[in-house]
Amino acid sequence: MTVEHDTLLWLSKSIGLFYLIGLSVAVMVYVYWPSNKKRFDRAASAILHDEDRPTEGVK
């Protein structure tokens, strides 16, 4: 039994498409999961804390 190139190409494109859709859904679920809100809010504001003076020991 031989498999045509077009069949393999269609199969690989379909599997890749569903893989990327599933990965995108998983990332969106992780990002919008309620228990992660505190972590993301802390990370978003962390860059703003303690940035108003130079680092100790830098000449």
CHARMM internal coordinates of N, CA and C (Angstrom, degrees):
IC EDIT
DIST 1 N 1 CA 1.4401
DIST 1 CA 1 C 1.5342
ANGL 1 N 1 CA 1 C 108.82
DIST 1 C 2 N 1.2966
ANGL 1 CA 1 C 2 N 116.38
DIHE 1 N 1 CA 1 C 2 N 122.59
DIST 2 N 2 CA 1.4635
ANGL 1 C 2 N 2 CA 120.81
DIHE 1 CA 1 C 2 N 2 CA 177.93
DIST 2 CA 2 C 1.5200
ANGL 2 N 2 CA 2 C 109.81
DIHE 1 C 2 N 2 CA 2 C -104.96
DIST 2 C 3 N 1.2858
ANGL 2 CA 2 C 3 N 114.08
DIHE 2 N 2 CA 2 C 3 N 145.78
DIST 3 N 3 CA 1.4563
ANGL 2 C 3 N 3 CA 120.23
DIHE 2 CA 2 C 3 N 3 CA 179.11
DIST 3 CA 3 C 1.5214
ANGL 3 N 3 CA 3 C 107.46
DIHE 2 C 3 N 3 CA 3 C -108.68
DIST 3 C 4 N 1.3033
ANGL 3 CA 3 C 4 N 115.71
DIHE 3 N 3 CA 3 C 4 N 128.29
DIST 4 N 4 CA 1.4513
ANGL 3 C 4 N 4 CA 120.83
DIHE 3 CA 3 C 4 N 4 CA -179.32
DIST 4 CA 4 C 1.5248
ANGL 4 N 4 CA 4 C 111.01
DIHE 3 C 4 N 4 CA 4 C -70.15
DIST 4 C 5 N 1.2927
ANGL 4 CA 4 C 5 N 115.17
DIHE 4 N 4 CA 4 C 5 N 153.09
DIST 5 N 5 CA 1.4622
ANGL 4 C 5 N 5 CA 120.63
DIHE 4 CA 4 C 5 N 5 CA 178.50
DIST 5 CA 5 C 1.5217
ANGL 5 N 5 CA 5 C 110.75
DIHE 4 C 5 N 5 CA 5 C -62.22
DIST 5 C 6 N 1.3150
ANGL 5 CA 5 C 6 N 117.68
DIHE 5 N 5 CA 5 C 6 N -41.27
DIST 6 N 6 CA 1.4646
ANGL 5 C 6 N 6 CA 121.11
DIHE 5 CA 5 C 6 N 6 CA -179.83
DIST 6 CA 6 C 1.5291
ANGL 6 N 6 CA 6 C 111.71
DIHE 5 C 6 N 6 CA 6 C -62.16
DIST 6 C 7 N 1.3125
ANGL 6 CA 6 C 7 N 117.43
DIHE 6 N 6 CA 6 C 7 N -36.04
DIST 7 N 7 CA 1.4490
ANGL 6 C 7 N 7 CA 121.26
DIHE 6 CA 6 C 7 N 7 CA 178.78
DIST 7 CA 7 C 1.5312
ANGL 7 N 7 CA 7 C 110.73
DIHE 6 C 7 N 7 CA 7 C -67.25
DIST 7 C 8 N 1.3175
ANGL 7 CA 7 C 8 N 117.00
DIHE 7 N 7 CA 7 C 8 N -44.31
DIST 8 N 8 CA 1.4642
ANGL 7 C 8 N 8 CA 120.62
DIHE 7 CA 7 C 8 N 8 CA 177.57
DIST 8 CA 8 C 1.5231
ANGL 8 N 8 CA 8 C 111.54
DIHE 7 C 8 N 8 CA 8 C -65.04
DIST 8 C 9 N 1.3147
ANGL 8 CA 8 C 9 N 116.28
DIHE 8 N 8 CA 8 C 9 N -38.50
DIST 9 N 9 CA 1.4556
ANGL 8 C 9 N 9 CA 120.09
DIHE 8 CA 8 C 9 N 9 CA 178.47
DIST 9 CA 9 C 1.5226
ANGL 9 N 9 CA 9 C 110.87
DIHE 8 C 9 N 9 CA 9 C -63.98
DIST 9 C 10 N 1.3282
ANGL 9 CA 9 C 10 N 117.42
DIHE 9 N 9 CA 9 C 10 N -45.88
DIST 10 N 10 CA 1.4607
ANGL 9 C 10 N 10 CA 121.38
DIHE 9 CA 9 C 10 N 10 CA 178.22
DIST 10 CA 10 C 1.5277
ANGL 10 N 10 CA 10 C 110.84
DIHE 9 C 10 N 10 CA 10 C -61.65
DIST 10 C 11 N 1.3241
ANGL 10 CA 10 C 11 N 116.95
DIHE 10 N 10 CA 10 C 11 N -42.71
DIST 11 N 11 CA 1.4584
ANGL 10 C 11 N 11 CA 121.39
DIHE 10 CA 10 C 11 N 11 CA -179.16
DIST 11 CA 11 C 1.5262
ANGL 11 N 11 CA 11 C 111.03
DIHE 10 C 11 N 11 CA 11 C -64.02
DIST 11 C 12 N 1.3206
ANGL 11 CA 11 C 12 N 117.52
DIHE 11 N 11 CA 11 C 12 N -44.91
DIST 12 N 12 CA 1.4638
ANGL 11 C 12 N 12 CA 120.10
DIHE 11 CA 11 C 12 N 12 CA -178.45
DIST 12 CA 12 C 1.5254
ANGL 12 N 12 CA 12 C 111.00
DIHE 11 C 12 N 12 CA 12 C -68.01
DIST 12 C 13 N 1.3173
ANGL 12 CA 12 C 13 N 118.05
DIHE 12 N 12 CA 12 C 13 N -37.59
DIST 13 N 13 CA 1.4644
ANGL 12 C 13 N 13 CA 120.68
DIHE 12 CA 12 C 13 N 13 CA 177.51
DIST 13 CA 13 C 1.5272
ANGL 13 N 13 CA 13 C 110.75
DIHE 12 C 13 N 13 CA 13 C -67.20
DIST 13 C 14 N 1.3068
ANGL 13 CA 13 C 14 N 117.55
DIHE 13 N 13 CA 13 C 14 N -39.04
DIST 14 N 14 CA 1.4641
ANGL 13 C 14 N 14 CA 120.79
DIHE 13 CA 13 C 14 N 14 CA -179.92
DIST 14 CA 14 C 1.5226
ANGL 14 N 14 CA 14 C 111.12
DIHE 13 C 14 N 14 CA 14 C -67.71
DIST 14 C 15 N 1.3197
ANGL 14 CA 14 C 15 N 116.62
DIHE 14 N 14 CA 14 C 15 N -44.92
DIST 15 N 15 CA 1.4632
ANGL 14 C 15 N 15 CA 120.42
DIHE 14 CA 14 C 15 N 15 CA 179.06
DIST 15 CA 15 C 1.5262
ANGL 15 N 15 CA 15 C 109.70
DIHE 14 C 15 N 15 CA 15 C -63.69
DIST 15 C 16 N 1.3170
ANGL 15 CA 15 C 16 N 117.71
DIHE 15 N 15 CA 15 C 16 N -42.13
DIST 16 N 16 CA 1.4597
ANGL 15 C 16 N 16 CA 121.16
DIHE 15 CA 15 C 16 N 16 CA 178.10
DIST 16 CA 16 C 1.5170
ANGL 16 N 16 CA 16 C 112.30
DIHE 15 C 16 N 16 CA 16 C -62.92
DIST 16 C 17 N 1.3253
ANGL 16 CA 16 C 17 N 116.50
DIHE 16 N 16 CA 16 C 17 N -40.34
DIST 17 N 17 CA 1.4571
ANGL 16 C 17 N 17 CA 120.53
DIHE 16 CA 16 C 17 N 17 CA 178.34
DIST 17 CA 17 C 1.5163
ANGL 17 N 17 CA 17 C 111.17
DIHE 16 C 17 N 17 CA 17 C -62.76
DIST 17 C 18 N 1.3215
ANGL 17 CA 17 C 18 N 117.80
DIHE 17 N 17 CA 17 C 18 N -48.89
DIST 18 N 18 CA 1.4637
ANGL 17 C 18 N 18 CA 120.62
DIHE 17 CA 17 C 18 N 18 CA -179.83
DIST 18 CA 18 C 1.5202
ANGL 18 N 18 CA 18 C 111.74
DIHE 17 C 18 N 18 CA 18 C -67.06
DIST 18 C 19 N 1.3173
ANGL 18 CA 18 C 19 N 117.77
DIHE 18 N 18 CA 18 C 19 N -32.84
DIST 19 N 19 CA 1.4655
ANGL 18 C 19 N 19 CA 121.33
DIHE 18 CA 18 C 19 N 19 CA 175.82
DIST 19 CA 19 C 1.5261
ANGL 19 N 19 CA 19 C 110.07
DIHE 18 C 19 N 19 CA 19 C -63.17
DIST 19 C 20 N 1.3238
ANGL 19 CA 19 C 20 N 117.41
DIHE 19 N 19 CA 19 C 20 N -47.85
DIST 20 N 20 CA 1.4614
ANGL 19 C 20 N 20 CA 120.54
DIHE 19 CA 19 C 20 N 20 CA -179.08
DIST 20 CA 20 C 1.5209
ANGL 20 N 20 CA 20 C 112.19
DIHE 19 C 20 N 20 CA 20 C -67.45
DIST 20 C 21 N 1.3119
ANGL 20 CA 20 C 21 N 117.90
DIHE 20 N 20 CA 20 C 21 N -36.83
DIST 21 N 21 CA 1.4659
ANGL 20 C 21 N 21 CA 120.68
DIHE 20 CA 20 C 21 N 21 CA 176.05
DIST 21 CA 21 C 1.5243
ANGL 21 N 21 CA 21 C 109.68
DIHE 20 C 21 N 21 CA 21 C -63.87
DIST 21 C 22 N 1.3198
ANGL 21 CA 21 C 22 N 117.42
DIHE 21 N 21 CA 21 C 22 N -45.66
DIST 22 N 22 CA 1.4658
ANGL 21 C 22 N 22 CA 121.21
DIHE 21 CA 21 C 22 N 22 CA 178.77
DIST 22 CA 22 C 1.5171
ANGL 22 N 22 CA 22 C 112.01
DIHE 21 C 22 N 22 CA 22 C -63.10
DIST 22 C 23 N 1.3204
ANGL 22 CA 22 C 23 N 117.54
DIHE 22 N 22 CA 22 C 23 N -40.80
DIST 23 N 23 CA 1.4530
ANGL 22 C 23 N 23 CA 121.35
DIHE 22 CA 22 C 23 N 23 CA 177.98
DIST 23 CA 23 C 1.5254
ANGL 23 N 23 CA 23 C 110.85
DIHE 22 C 23 N 23 CA 23 C -64.71
DIST 23 C 24 N 1.3196
ANGL 23 CA 23 C 24 N 117.41
DIHE 23 N 23 CA 23 C 24 N -41.32
DIST 24 N 24 CA 1.4627
ANGL 23 C 24 N 24 CA 121.18
DIHE 23 CA 23 C 24 N 24 CA 178.11
DIST 24 CA 24 C 1.5215
ANGL 24 N 24 CA 24 C 111.56
DIHE 23 C 24 N 24 CA 24 C -63.31
DIST 24 C 25 N 1.3168
ANGL 24 CA 24 C 25 N 116.43
DIHE 24 N 24 CA 24 C 25 N -42.03
DIST 25 N 25 CA 1.4739
ANGL 24 C 25 N 25 CA 119.97
DIHE 24 CA 24 C 25 N 25 CA 178.08
DIST 25 CA 25 C 1.5233
ANGL 25 N 25 CA 25 C 110.13
DIHE 24 C 25 N 25 CA 25 C -64.11
DIST 25 C 26 N 1.3179
ANGL 25 CA 25 C 26 N 117.45
DIHE 25 N 25 CA 25 C 26 N -41.46
DIST 26 N 26 CA 1.4699
ANGL 25 C 26 N 26 CA 120.79
DIHE 25 CA 25 C 26 N 26 CA 179.68
DIST 26 CA 26 C 1.5275
ANGL 26 N 26 CA 26 C 110.98
DIHE 25 C 26 N 26 CA 26 C -63.45
DIST 26 C 27 N 1.3228
ANGL 26 CA 26 C 27 N 117.88
DIHE 26 N 26 CA 26 C 27 N -40.83
DIST 27 N 27 CA 1.4611
ANGL 26 C 27 N 27 CA 121.20
DIHE 26 CA 26 C 27 N 27 CA 178.87
DIST 27 CA 27 C 1.5253
ANGL 27 N 27 CA 27 C 110.20
DIHE 26 C 27 N 27 CA 27 C -66.78
DIST 27 C 28 N 1.3128
ANGL 27 CA 27 C 28 N 118.14
DIHE 27 N 27 CA 27 C 28 N -42.06
DIST 28 N 28 CA 1.4650
ANGL 27 C 28 N 28 CA 120.97
DIHE 27 CA 27 C 28 N 28 CA 179.68
DIST 28 CA 28 C 1.5316
ANGL 28 N 28 CA 28 C 111.08
DIHE 27 C 28 N 28 CA 28 C -64.94
DIST 28 C 29 N 1.3200
ANGL 28 CA 28 C 29 N 117.26
DIHE 28 N 28 CA 28 C 29 N -39.09
DIST 29 N 29 CA 1.4649
ANGL 28 C 29 N 29 CA 120.27
DIHE 28 CA 28 C 29 N 29 CA 177.27
DIST 29 CA 29 C 1.5247
ANGL 29 N 29 CA 29 C 109.78
DIHE 28 C 29 N 29 CA 29 C -64.27
DIST 29 C 30 N 1.3228
ANGL 29 CA 29 C 30 N 117.92
DIHE 29 N 29 CA 29 C 30 N -42.31
DIST 30 N 30 CA 1.4624
ANGL 29 C 30 N 30 CA 121.45
DIHE 29 CA 29 C 30 N 30 CA 179.18
DIST 30 CA 30 C 1.5285
ANGL 30 N 30 CA 30 C 111.13
DIHE 29 C 30 N 30 CA 30 C -63.63
DIST 30 C 31 N 1.3206
ANGL 30 CA 30 C 31 N 116.26
DIHE 30 N 30 CA 30 C 31 N -43.72
DIST 31 N 31 CA 1.4635
ANGL 30 C 31 N 31 CA 120.23
DIHE 30 CA 30 C 31 N 31 CA -177.04
DIST 31 CA 31 C 1.5240
ANGL 31 N 31 CA 31 C 111.57
DIHE 30 C 31 N 31 CA 31 C -66.91
DIST 31 C 32 N 1.3071
ANGL 31 CA 31 C 32 N 117.54
DIHE 31 N 31 CA 31 C 32 N -40.81
DIST 32 N 32 CA 1.4584
ANGL 31 C 32 N 32 CA 120.54
DIHE 31 CA 31 C 32 N 32 CA -175.78
DIST 32 CA 32 C 1.5325
ANGL 32 N 32 CA 32 C 113.88
DIHE 31 C 32 N 32 CA 32 C -95.71
DIST 32 C 33 N 1.3198
ANGL 32 CA 32 C 33 N 117.68
DIHE 32 N 32 CA 32 C 33 N 9.68
DIST 33 N 33 CA 1.4579
ANGL 32 C 33 N 33 CA 120.99
DIHE 32 CA 32 C 33 N 33 CA 176.94
DIST 33 CA 33 C 1.5318
ANGL 33 N 33 CA 33 C 108.18
DIHE 32 C 33 N 33 CA 33 C -68.35
DIST 33 C 34 N 1.3290
ANGL 33 CA 33 C 34 N 118.16
DIHE 33 N 33 CA 33 C 34 N 129.39
DIST 34 N 34 CA 1.4761
ANGL 33 C 34 N 34 CA 120.46
DIHE 33 CA 33 C 34 N 34 CA -173.15
DIST 34 CA 34 C 1.5264
ANGL 34 N 34 CA 34 C 114.92
DIHE 33 C 34 N 34 CA 34 C -57.23
DIST 34 C 35 N 1.3051
ANGL 34 CA 34 C 35 N 118.95
DIHE 34 N 34 CA 34 C 35 N -34.68
DIST 35 N 35 CA 1.4657
ANGL 34 C 35 N 35 CA 119.80
DIHE 34 CA 34 C 35 N 35 CA -176.51
DIST 35 CA 35 C 1.5345
ANGL 35 N 35 CA 35 C 112.30
DIHE 34 C 35 N 35 CA 35 C -72.70
DIST 35 C 36 N 1.3231
ANGL 35 CA 35 C 36 N 119.13
DIHE 35 N 35 CA 35 C 36 N -13.31
DIST 36 N 36 CA 1.4640
ANGL 35 C 36 N 36 CA 121.60
DIHE 35 CA 35 C 36 N 36 CA 178.97
DIST 36 CA 36 C 1.5206
ANGL 36 N 36 CA 36 C 112.78
DIHE 35 C 36 N 36 CA 36 C -89.02
DIST 36 C 37 N 1.3229
ANGL 36 CA 36 C 37 N 118.40
DIHE 36 N 36 CA 36 C 37 N -5.79
DIST 37 N 37 CA 1.4651
ANGL 36 C 37 N 37 CA 121.49
DIHE 36 CA 36 C 37 N 37 CA -175.55
DIST 37 CA 37 C 1.5262
ANGL 37 N 37 CA 37 C 112.16
DIHE 36 C 37 N 37 CA 37 C -59.81
DIST 37 C 38 N 1.3392
ANGL 37 CA 37 C 38 N 118.03
DIHE 37 N 37 CA 37 C 38 N -44.95
DIST 38 N 38 CA 1.4585
ANGL 37 C 38 N 38 CA 120.58
DIHE 37 CA 37 C 38 N 38 CA -178.94
DIST 38 CA 38 C 1.5336
ANGL 38 N 38 CA 38 C 111.27
DIHE 37 C 38 N 38 CA 38 C -61.77
DIST 38 C 39 N 1.3169
ANGL 38 CA 38 C 39 N 116.25
DIHE 38 N 38 CA 38 C 39 N -41.76
DIST 39 N 39 CA 1.4628
ANGL 38 C 39 N 39 CA 120.84
DIHE 38 CA 38 C 39 N 39 CA -178.86
DIST 39 CA 39 C 1.5268
ANGL 39 N 39 CA 39 C 110.88
DIHE 38 C 39 N 39 CA 39 C -63.18
DIST 39 C 40 N 1.3267
ANGL 39 CA 39 C 40 N 117.46
DIHE 39 N 39 CA 39 C 40 N -44.55
DIST 40 N 40 CA 1.4560
ANGL 39 C 40 N 40 CA 120.71
DIHE 39 CA 39 C 40 N 40 CA -178.97
DIST 40 CA 40 C 1.5228
ANGL 40 N 40 CA 40 C 111.54
DIHE 39 C 40 N 40 CA 40 C -71.32
DIST 40 C 41 N 1.3231
ANGL 40 CA 40 C 41 N 118.20
DIHE 40 N 40 CA 40 C 41 N -36.67
DIST 41 N 41 CA 1.4606
ANGL 40 C 41 N 41 CA 120.57
DIHE 40 CA 40 C 41 N 41 CA 176.75
DIST 41 CA 41 C 1.5297
ANGL 41 N 41 CA 41 C 110.85
DIHE 40 C 41 N 41 CA 41 C -65.02
DIST 41 C 42 N 1.3276
ANGL 41 CA 41 C 42 N 116.50
DIHE 41 N 41 CA 41 C 42 N -40.79
DIST 42 N 42 CA 1.4676
ANGL 41 C 42 N 42 CA 120.68
DIHE 41 CA 41 C 42 N 42 CA 178.26
DIST 42 CA 42 C 1.5345
ANGL 42 N 42 CA 42 C 110.63
DIHE 41 C 42 N 42 CA 42 C -65.56
DIST 42 C 43 N 1.3124
ANGL 42 CA 42 C 43 N 117.43
DIHE 42 N 42 CA 42 C 43 N -40.46
DIST 43 N 43 CA 1.4661
ANGL 42 C 43 N 43 CA 120.59
DIHE 42 CA 42 C 43 N 43 CA 179.26
DIST 43 CA 43 C 1.5300
ANGL 43 N 43 CA 43 C 110.96
DIHE 42 C 43 N 43 CA 43 C -68.26
DIST 43 C 44 N 1.3224
ANGL 43 CA 43 C 44 N 117.26
DIHE 43 N 43 CA 43 C 44 N -35.68
DIST 44 N 44 CA 1.4650
ANGL 43 C 44 N 44 CA 120.71
DIHE 43 CA 43 C 44 N 44 CA -179.41
DIST 44 CA 44 C 1.5182
ANGL 44 N 44 CA 44 C 111.32
DIHE 43 C 44 N 44 CA 44 C -68.62
DIST 44 C 45 N 1.3151
ANGL 44 CA 44 C 45 N 117.86
DIHE 44 N 44 CA 44 C 45 N -33.86
DIST 45 N 45 CA 1.4563
ANGL 44 C 45 N 45 CA 119.58
DIHE 44 CA 44 C 45 N 45 CA -177.97
DIST 45 CA 45 C 1.5329
ANGL 45 N 45 CA 45 C 112.46
DIHE 44 C 45 N 45 CA 45 C -97.14
DIST 45 C 46 N 1.3109
ANGL 45 CA 45 C 46 N 119.26
DIHE 45 N 45 CA 45 C 46 N -7.73
DIST 46 N 46 CA 1.4615
ANGL 45 C 46 N 46 CA 122.16
DIHE 45 CA 45 C 46 N 46 CA -176.70
DIST 46 CA 46 C 1.5241
ANGL 46 N 46 CA 46 C 112.07
DIHE 45 C 46 N 46 CA 46 C -64.30
DIST 46 C 47 N 1.2923
ANGL 46 CA 46 C 47 N 117.83
DIHE 46 N 46 CA 46 C 47 N -31.88
DIST 47 N 47 CA 1.4590
ANGL 46 C 47 N 47 CA 120.36
DIHE 46 CA 46 C 47 N 47 CA -178.31
DIST 47 CA 47 C 1.5261
ANGL 47 N 47 CA 47 C 111.16
DIHE 46 C 47 N 47 CA 47 C -70.73
DIST 47 C 48 N 1.3141
ANGL 47 CA 47 C 48 N 117.02
DIHE 47 N 47 CA 47 C 48 N -18.61
DIST 48 N 48 CA 1.4585
ANGL 47 C 48 N 48 CA 120.80
DIHE 47 CA 47 C 48 N 48 CA -178.15
DIST 48 CA 48 C 1.5280
ANGL 48 N 48 CA 48 C 113.41
DIHE 47 C 48 N 48 CA 48 C -88.67
DIST 48 C 49 N 1.3174
ANGL 48 CA 48 C 49 N 118.35
DIHE 48 N 48 CA 48 C 49 N -14.11
DIST 49 N 49 CA 1.4632
ANGL 48 C 49 N 49 CA 122.22
DIHE 48 CA 48 C 49 N 49 CA -177.78
DIST 49 CA 49 C 1.5217
ANGL 49 N 49 CA 49 C 111.31
DIHE 48 C 49 N 49 CA 49 C -85.15
DIST 49 C 50 N 1.3341
ANGL 49 CA 49 C 50 N 116.34
DIHE 49 N 49 CA 49 C 50 N 139.13
DIST 50 N 50 CA 1.4659
ANGL 49 C 50 N 50 CA 123.43
DIHE 49 CA 49 C 50 N 50 CA 173.86
DIST 50 CA 50 C 1.5292
ANGL 50 N 50 CA 50 C 113.34
DIHE 49 C 50 N 50 CA 50 C 57.62
DIST 50 C 51 N 1.3048
ANGL 50 CA 50 C 51 N 118.07
DIHE 50 N 50 CA 50 C 51 N 34.22
DIST 51 N 51 CA 1.4533
ANGL 50 C 51 N 51 CA 120.51
DIHE 50 CA 50 C 51 N 51 CA 179.19
DIST 51 CA 51 C 1.5324
ANGL 51 N 51 CA 51 C 111.89
DIHE 50 C 51 N 51 CA 51 C -109.30
DIST 51 C 52 N 1.3374
ANGL 51 CA 51 C 52 N 118.17
DIHE 51 N 51 CA 51 C 52 N 11.38
DIST 52 N 52 CA 1.4365
ANGL 51 C 52 N 52 CA 120.18
DIHE 51 CA 51 C 52 N 52 CA -174.22
DIST 52 CA 52 C 1.5343
ANGL 52 N 52 CA 52 C 113.98
DIHE 51 C 52 N 52 CA 52 C -93.43
DIST 52 C 53 N 1.3374
ANGL 52 CA 52 C 53 N 118.17
DIHE 52 N 52 CA 52 C 53 N 3.23
DIST 53 N 53 CA 1.4515
ANGL 52 C 53 N 53 CA 120.68
DIHE 52 CA 52 C 53 N 53 CA 179.17
DIST 53 CA 53 C 1.5179
ANGL 53 N 53 CA 53 C 109.71
DIHE 52 C 53 N 53 CA 53 C -142.74
DIST 53 C 54 N 1.3074
ANGL 53 CA 53 C 54 N 117.89
DIHE 53 N 53 CA 53 C 54 N 158.34
DIST 54 N 54 CA 1.4744
ANGL 53 C 54 N 54 CA 120.61
DIHE 53 CA 53 C 54 N 54 CA -179.49
DIST 54 CA 54 C 1.5204
ANGL 54 N 54 CA 54 C 111.75
DIHE 53 C 54 N 54 CA 54 C -69.40
DIST 54 C 55 N 1.2892
ANGL 54 CA 54 C 55 N 115.53
DIHE 54 N 54 CA 54 C 55 N 159.13
DIST 55 N 55 CA 1.4465
ANGL 54 C 55 N 55 CA 122.34
DIHE 54 CA 54 C 55 N 55 CA 179.81
DIST 55 CA 55 C 1.5323
ANGL 55 N 55 CA 55 C 109.41
DIHE 54 C 55 N 55 CA 55 C -71.11
DIST 55 C 56 N 1.3155
ANGL 55 CA 55 C 56 N 116.88
DIHE 55 N 55 CA 55 C 56 N 143.83
DIST 56 N 56 CA 1.4653
ANGL 55 C 56 N 56 CA 122.62
DIHE 55 CA 55 C 56 N 56 CA 179.18
DIST 56 CA 56 C 1.5298
ANGL 56 N 56 CA 56 C 109.71
DIHE 55 C 56 N 56 CA 56 C -64.45
DIST 56 C 57 N 1.3127
ANGL 56 CA 56 C 57 N 117.45
DIHE 56 N 56 CA 56 C 57 N 138.85
DIST 57 N 57 CA 1.4477
ANGL 56 C 57 N 57 CA 122.07
DIHE 56 CA 56 C 57 N 57 CA 174.31
DIST 57 CA 57 C 1.5191
ANGL 57 N 57 CA 57 C 115.07
DIHE 56 C 57 N 57 CA 57 C 84.90
DIST 57 C 58 N 1.2999
ANGL 57 CA 57 C 58 N 119.69
DIHE 57 N 57 CA 57 C 58 N -1.21
DIST 58 N 58 CA 1.4625
ANGL 57 C 58 N 58 CA 121.52
DIHE 57 CA 57 C 58 N 58 CA 178.33
DIST 58 CA 58 C 1.5143
ANGL 58 N 58 CA 58 C 107.81
DIHE 57 C 58 N 58 CA 58 C -87.49
DIST 58 C 59 N 1.3370
ANGL 58 CA 58 C 59 N 115.54
DIHE 58 N 58 CA 58 C 59 N 128.32
DIST 59 N 59 CA 1.4705
ANGL 58 C 59 N 59 CA 119.25
DIHE 58 CA 58 C 59 N 59 CA -178.24
DIST 59 CA 59 C 1.4990
ANGL 59 N 59 CA 59 C 110.43
DIHE 58 C 59 N 59 CA 59 C -109.40
END
COOR INIT
IC SEED 1 N 1 CA 1 C
IC BUILD
